Each structure stands twice: as structure tokens, then as C-alpha cells.
Amino acid sequence: MTHSVAEVTVGGAVLAAAIVFGAYTVQSTGFSFGSTGYELSASFRSVEGISVGTDVRLAGVKVGTVSGIDLNAETYRADTKVVLNDGVLVPDDSVIAIASEGLLGGNYVEISPGGSLFYYGAGEEILDTQGSVSLLTLLLRYVGGGSEDTAE
């Protein structure tokens, strides 16, 4: 069997593209090999716009990722697990919220630190949460509210 140079070149290009795609997938989902950190949990009313692998930020700096999202069948809330980098201490009166990067940007999880001298430990739950707000819902409220104000 004789293979032409073109066949070998195309095969190599396909293999390289597959490797690049696989590396991108691993990076974008937040999967990592042997990363260290500790896990915290939080229960949100709505986690619209985030998924496993979404960034967790503190003061705009990525300090972790979302590692799990499950529906709690008893409370109908989204039980969320986040893994924070070792060395990142979160005061135990902090707020965890789902925030948006802007009108057309994606969502991320933001931690707003409190002023407590005590910190969350591995496996603890952040109780003060703020779920995501749908842009469509906000627009409908604005449009609906604006039309009521002008009616006489």
C-alpha cells in the first residue's frame, strides 16, 4: 500500500485538529488534572446562565470553578458546589451571587466578601445567595411598567 503525501498531510491535520479540540474542551469545562482546592456549597433559587466549569470570581479575579449543580427535590432550589483555590479564604458572612459580564456577556459566580474574622471551611454552605435574574424578565417588567405609567 502506497500512501500519497497529500493523504498523510490531511491525516496529520485532522489528528492535530482533534488534539486542539480536546484540549479546548478540557479547558473550557473547567476539568483539571490534580488541581488543589476546597469545596463549598450554596443553594440558589435560579442558576440560569451558569454550568459546571463556570468561573467563580472574587473582586473580578478567578478563584475557583463551579463543580456541580443539582436540583434539590425537596426545596426546588439548585444546590451548587464550587471549588475554590487553596489559600483563598472566604469570610463566613460573604454573599455568593450569579452575576453577568454585561448585556451580551456570559454569567459567572461572584463572591462578595463580608467583614467577619471567621472563614468558611471545606464542605460548608454559604447561606447568603442571590440567584440569576433573567434579562428577558427585566425587559418585560420595564416595558410593562412603562406602558402603565403613560396610560390615563
C-alpha positions as CSV (number, residue, x, y, z in Angstrom):
1,M,0.0,0.0,0.0
2,T,1.3,3.3,-1.0
3,H,0.1,6.5,0.6
4,S,0.5,9.8,-1.1
5,V,1.9,12.8,0.7
6,A,-1.5,14.5,0.5
7,E,-3.2,11.7,2.4
8,V,-0.5,11.7,5.1
9,T,-0.7,15.5,5.4
10,V,-4.5,15.6,5.6
11,G,-4.5,12.8,8.2
12,G,-1.9,14.7,10.3
13,A,-4.0,17.9,10.1
14,V,-7.2,16.0,11.2
15,L,-5.3,14.5,14.1
16,A,-3.8,17.9,15.2
17,A,-7.3,19.4,15.0
18,A,-8.7,16.7,17.2
19,I,-6.0,17.2,19.8
20,V,-6.6,21.0,19.8
21,F,-10.4,20.5,20.1
22,G,-9.9,18.1,23.0
23,A,-7.5,20.5,24.9
24,Y,-10.0,23.3,24.4
25,T,-12.9,21.1,25.7
26,V,-10.9,20.2,28.8
27,Q,-10.0,23.8,29.5
28,S,-13.5,25.3,28.8
29,T,-15.3,22.8,31.1
30,G,-13.0,23.6,34.0
31,F,-11.8,20.0,34.2
32,S,-8.3,19.8,35.6
33,F,-5.8,17.1,36.4
34,G,-4.8,17.0,40.1
35,S,-5.8,20.6,41.0
36,T,-6.0,21.5,44.6
37,G,-8.7,23.4,46.4
38,Y,-11.6,23.1,48.8
39,E,-15.3,22.8,48.1
40,L,-18.1,25.0,49.4
41,S,-21.9,24.7,48.6
42,A,-24.7,27.1,48.1
43,S,-28.4,26.9,47.3
44,F,-29.8,29.2,44.6
45,R,-33.3,30.0,43.5
46,S,-32.1,30.1,39.9
47,V,-28.8,29.2,38.3
48,E,-29.8,30.3,34.8
49,G,-26.7,31.0,32.7
50,I,-24.1,29.0,34.6
51,S,-23.0,25.4,34.3
52,V,-20.2,23.1,35.6
53,G,-16.9,24.8,34.8
54,T,-18.2,28.4,35.2
55,D,-15.7,30.8,36.8
56,V,-16.0,31.8,40.5
57,R,-14.6,35.3,41.0
58,L,-13.7,37.4,44.0
59,A,-13.0,41.1,43.2
60,G,-13.1,40.2,39.5
61,V,-10.3,37.6,39.9
62,K,-10.9,33.9,39.1
63,V,-10.5,32.0,42.4
64,G,-12.4,28.8,41.5
65,T,-14.9,27.0,39.4
66,V,-18.4,25.6,39.7
67,S,-18.0,21.8,40.2
68,G,-21.6,20.6,40.4
69,I,-25.3,21.7,40.1
70,D,-28.2,19.5,41.2
71,L,-31.9,20.1,41.8
72,N,-33.0,19.7,45.4
73,A,-36.3,17.8,45.0
74,E,-37.5,18.9,48.5
75,T,-36.8,22.7,48.2
76,Y,-36.9,23.1,44.4
77,R,-33.6,25.0,44.6
78,A,-30.4,24.5,42.7
79,D,-27.8,23.0,45.1
80,T,-24.4,24.2,43.7
81,K,-20.9,23.2,44.6
82,V,-17.9,25.4,43.9
83,V,-14.2,24.5,44.3
84,L,-12.0,27.4,45.5
85,N,-8.3,27.6,45.1
86,D,-6.2,26.8,48.2
87,G,-5.2,30.0,50.0
88,V,-8.4,31.8,49.2
89,L,-10.2,32.5,52.4
90,V,-13.9,33.5,52.3
91,P,-15.3,35.3,55.4
92,D,-18.4,33.4,56.8
93,D,-20.7,36.4,56.2
94,S,-20.0,36.7,52.5
95,V,-22.6,36.7,49.7
96,I,-22.4,34.4,46.7
97,A,-24.3,35.6,43.6
98,I,-24.7,34.9,40.0
99,A,-23.5,38.0,38.0
100,S,-23.3,38.9,34.4
101,E,-20.4,40.3,32.4
102,G,-22.6,42.7,30.7
103,L,-25.6,42.9,28.3
104,L,-24.2,40.4,25.9
105,G,-21.6,38.7,28.1
106,G,-21.8,35.4,29.9
107,N,-22.6,34.8,33.6
108,Y,-20.3,33.9,36.4
109,V,-20.4,33.3,40.1
110,E,-19.3,36.3,42.2
111,I,-18.3,36.2,45.9
112,S,-18.7,39.4,47.8
113,P,-16.6,39.1,50.9
114,G,-18.0,40.2,54.3
115,G,-16.1,41.6,57.2
116,S,-16.1,38.6,59.5
117,L,-12.9,37.4,61.2
118,F,-14.1,33.8,60.7
119,Y,-13.8,31.9,57.4
120,Y,-15.7,29.1,55.7
121,G,-14.1,25.7,55.9
122,A,-14.1,22.9,53.4
123,G,-17.6,21.4,52.9
124,E,-19.5,24.3,54.5
125,E,-22.5,26.0,52.9
126,I,-22.7,29.7,52.0
127,L,-26.2,30.7,53.2
128,D,-26.5,34.2,51.7
129,T,-27.1,33.7,48.0
130,Q,-28.5,35.7,45.1
131,G,-29.7,33.8,42.0
132,S,-29.6,34.9,38.4
133,V,-32.0,37.5,37.0
134,S,-33.3,36.8,33.5
135,L,-32.7,39.7,31.1
136,L,-36.0,39.0,29.3
137,T,-37.9,39.2,32.6
138,L,-36.3,42.6,33.4
139,L,-37.1,43.9,29.9
140,L,-40.7,42.7,30.2
141,R,-41.1,44.4,33.6
142,Y,-39.6,47.6,32.2
143,V,-41.9,47.6,29.1
144,G,-44.9,46.6,31.1
145,G,-44.2,49.2,33.8
146,G,-43.6,52.0,31.2
147,S,-46.9,51.4,29.5
148,E,-48.8,51.6,32.8
149,D,-47.2,54.9,33.7
150,T,-48.3,56.5,30.4
151,A,-51.9,55.2,30.5
152,E,-54.5,57.6,31.8
